[in-house]
Amino acid sequence: MKILAVTNMYPTPERPGTGVFIEQQVNSLVSRGIDVRVMFVDRRKNGPSVYYRIGSMLERELAEFAPDLVHVMYGGVMAEQVTKQRGLPPTLVTFHGSDLLGENLSGLFRKLISHYGVYCSRRAARRADGIIVVARHLLRALGKGFNSGKVQVIPCGIDLERFKPLDQSRCRERLGWQVDDFHILFATSAGDPVKRPELARAATDLLNRKCGEAKFHVLSGTPNNEVPNWLNAADVLLLTSKHEGSPTIVKEALACGLPVVSVPVGDVPERITGISGCYLAEPGPEDLARKLELVYNGRQRVNCGEKLQELSCETIAGKLEQFYREILRNCGKQETHFSNGAIENLDYVPNYGITSRMRDGVANEGQRA
């Protein structure tokens, strides 16, 4: 089977922490013997106008690679531009959250762009042969009228070999954190108002007035291979986002045994309900501080390794492969067969901003924020 993965997020030497969850998904597909080429539409480097050159980029990829299926890894303008092209093989789009929900906490200009992106996502969804949402609550954002067989809920997987419990004292020593302090970890992309950092800091300040030992750490732009050290060094992960899809950092935290305190957002309630030491809180500093205090008083790690097996990269790749085959059958297409998986990545074509070189086997491990 040959898959063309179209994405606007992918690790680069300049931004090794961007789109690592996409790279991990691609690598997991390759490990199952699927032939994958990554078409990287680098908006940050080439500007938003690159989306309107997608037609010529796709034409080249289809001629050179002849994929059985095109998997658009994110919604918005990119997905709309891909799905509007004529002569495509069966096409699948994955929606992650903001591409269907928008970014209503941003400034006016950003809101307008965000709303246009949501409009484009819905247009792309109606054209696509298959749809993936990473969390069940995003089904409502798609709107009505979709055939249930066309849509599946498949979250992004996590690397359980990398994200696992480590010695907390050693991790703190490596990061230069005080061993006896209570360390709160807050993950965000730089300047993202949806994460509501001011709410997280307000809750931490309230806890500090009572306990006096809480330290607030921001995880942003950290290489993926260092993230397990942060998660194992911390005492709690604090999530205060206005909206989310299926936040990878929550699943990675649980895999490292880190308690989570979160507002009820995205699929977080589904992930942490029933796990002793994790708490849902109302989106106000007082209740968040109360739940943080419960973790402070307990100072215990969580144990949910078995529950996370269903979210491993390998398990998720199997679900993706099964859905690919269903889409091909429904479209009356025959897949191309290969004895070994391969991935095309790493070499960037200046005129397109895409990846293009064939490499046998699995790509090098990536990094993420």
Summary of the structure (lengths in Angstrom):
residues: 369
radius of gyration: 20.8
end to end distance: 30.6
largest distance: 64.5
contacts: 1267
relative contact order: 0.18
helix: 44%
strand: 17%
